[in-house]
Amino acid sequence: MSTINDNKIWPLLNFETFEKQLNGQAESPLHDLRKKAIERFSEMGFPTMRKEAWRFTNISPVEQQSFKLDAGDVPVSLDEIKPFLLNENDPVQLVFVNGVFKPELSEIHVKDGIVVQNLGQAIKDDPERVLTYLKKNENVFDYEFSALNTAFMKEGAFIYIPKNVVFDKPIHLLYISRAKDTEIVSHPRNLIVAETNSQATIMESYAGWNNEVYFSNPVTDVVLGENAIVHHYKVQRESEKAYHIALQHIHQERSSHFASYSFSIGAAISRNDIHNVLDGEGCDSVLNGLYLAHDRQVVDTHSLIDHAQPHCNSREVYHGILDDKAKTVFSGKIHVRKDAQKTDAIQSNKNILLSEEATVDTQPQLEIFADDVRCTHGGTVGQIDNNGVFYLRSRGIGEIKARNIMIHAFAGEIFNEVKFDSVRELMDDLVLSHLEDGHLKHS
Amino acid sequence: MLTIKNLHASVEGNEILKGIDLEVKAGEIHAIMGPNGSGKSTLASVLAGREEYEVTDGSVDFDGSDLLDMDPEDRAREGLFLAFQYPVEIPGVNTSYFLRTALNEKLDYQGKDKISAGAFLKLLREKMKLVQMDEKFLKRAVNEGFSGGEKKRNEILQMAVLEPKLAVLDETDSGLDIDALKIVANGVNTLRSKDNAVIVVTHYQRLLDYIVPDYVHVLYKGKIVKSGDKTLARELEKQGYDWLKEQEPAAANV
């Protein structure tokens, strides 16, 4: 940190460049927030392992690289991104390359007053409206990397579902990184607003080409009005040399329902923070996740479910499958405030180790200040059920296939409930191709 | 079909099977009876290829091949089937997918074309009638949340789909009520032919009222101490297994 003044760390250098490029927009009310954000970030600096929240994950490789905001003109064709798209008729998709919105790759067919656009456009059109919803995320400066994201907030998705409107198709936000020779950083910012009684499904994908080194630092703010329903899917399939650090902040009002399915398979180091505030009576939150890690991948999930009001339910189930020297961290905090009586919170994290050298740190944390609540949690680390493998083999199924069926089934428990075939099949194909490639095969 | 000679097997250094000799021909039903701990289930597990059991001596010939030299999956593909005493629950794998995969692996091994989804469903429906299983089971995960009787019926369903040459039923009757027992027995009897054989491992004579054996063997302390026809089972039912203990010194000298 002592280097900030004499030898500026890359985010601060990037910010100077960024401000110059903003031109007229540097005067908007949004920009005050950006300036505050970079100040906060420079105060906090990159987190070290001395910080409780980063105790198990060493993020210094991100600090030590010198990431650039601009990779120059790197063309990406529709054919190249096809493998990352959802198999839907008339898809709705926003595509970003190196953090920059690409209208020519995007498809936006929406009606009933629904807004699906680049955040940059939304800021131009109505900065006050954007700011109003951003303020629902009161925790943005609690996280170093979300402060950093906020400093560079410009590109990303703005999705607005008006009152009583139901949109029954996944809106796909695809972030492609194509670094080539430049080590690029992008700070996607997604703002998703579902007004009273509305319903929508959002999917975020982060993808890149293997062996490319880059850094994705997205933040997604989801704001649910009363009785709104949002299903959220995330597929993180970055290059295995990339870094991915993300925050999802979900703010729920009375009787709203949020369901999230998060799938991590890529990146050298990935970190997902989920901060879910249940800020009205009778909210429901489902947070499901699956991570597959091999080689020396590090996958870190931190969630905080803030039960601020009574009669809310939260369900969190994360499954992990680790091979080689992979390392995963799961830290799930459930915070039940004094007034949040009748809270019903269930949390579980199960891990299968396919190698003796893989490591898992799983730590559920309950902070309960109400007296009439039900909170349960559990974390397990084990091997593939050998009785199951033998049972399958005894029916004529070969050993490798039997093991793969067991792994696939364990993974499938997380996403089998995904409502949209296109999303479920994409997740399923990713698991299967990972197994077929032999990434997860050891005993 | 199956020739077991002087089979010795141990688990964690303890010898459980101490020299088994058994010959099973096509078309025959053999019952293996005996008190708890006599080695009945060990014999079934060794035949199926469970890795925890170490064969220390002897041989098992299955239709001209050395059974003990084969992986569990190849034993199954060659036509051996073990109905488990405790069928395993496999969350996340639905029964229909599981059975189709197993059948296709066998067809593939035999150099035959895989079965289409449509043809398989037709076959499966037919076989399910045999064990009176409801179609809703097909979509459920293998054995997950099944009652004891449902699990055992599921074993017989698998047997019906895979059509083994030799089926080994390991205490398939334990814990079954009389209705479930009849369904299981009826399934086995319907599948019986002059080309296949069945080994029924059981503690009780009751199942043998419904699956009538050609031969009954008594297993005690890792050896077959007595063999006879179906009347031997009746005798055992009357006398219990206590008489074995009196004969022990003699049995040890066999």
Boltz contact constraints between the chains, C-beta under 6 A:
constraints:
  - contact:
      token1: [A, 387]
      token2: [B, 88]
      max_distance: 6.0
  - contact:
      token1: [A, 388]
      token2: [B, 88]
      max_distance: 6.0
  - contact:
      token1: [A, 388]
      token2: [B, 90]
      max_distance: 6.0
  - contact:
      token1: [A, 391]
      token2: [B, 88]
      max_distance: 6.0
  - contact:
      token1: [A, 393]
      token2: [B, 72]
      max_distance: 6.0
  - contact:
      token1: [A, 393]
      token2: [B, 73]
      max_distance: 6.0
  - contact:
      token1: [A, 394]
      token2: [B, 48]
      max_distance: 6.0
  - contact:
      token1: [A, 394]
      token2: [B, 72]
      max_distance: 6.0
  - contact:
      token1: [A, 394]
      token2: [B, 76]
      max_distance: 6.0
  - contact:
      token1: [A, 394]
      token2: [B, 82]
      max_distance: 6.0
  - contact:
      token1: [A, 395]
      token2: [B, 76]
      max_distance: 6.0
  - contact:
      token1: [A, 395]
      token2: [B, 102]
      max_distance: 6.0
  - contact:
      token1: [A, 396]
      token2: [B, 73]
      max_distance: 6.0
  - contact:
      token1: [A, 396]
      token2: [B, 76]
      max_distance: 6.0
  - contact:
      token1: [A, 396]
      token2: [B, 77]
      max_distance: 6.0
  - contact:
      token1: [A, 396]
      token2: [B, 102]
      max_distance: 6.0
  - contact:
      token1: [A, 396]
      token2: [B, 105]
      max_distance: 6.0
  - contact:
      token1: [A, 396]
      token2: [B, 106]
      max_distance: 6.0
  - contact:
      token1: [A, 397]
      token2: [B, 101]
      max_distance: 6.0
  - contact:
      token1: [A, 397]
      token2: [B, 102]
      max_distance: 6.0
  - contact:
      token1: [A, 397]
      token2: [B, 105]
      max_distance: 6.0
  - contact:
      token1: [A, 398]
      token2: [B, 73]
      max_distance: 6.0
  - contact:
      token1: [A, 405]
      token2: [B, 93]
      max_distance: 6.0
  - contact:
      token1: [A, 409]
      token2: [B, 92]
      max_distance: 6.0
  - contact:
      token1: [A, 409]
      token2: [B, 93]
      max_distance: 6.0
  - contact:
      token1: [A, 412]
      token2: [B, 92]
      max_distance: 6.0
  - contact:
      token1: [A, 413]
      token2: [B, 92]
      max_distance: 6.0
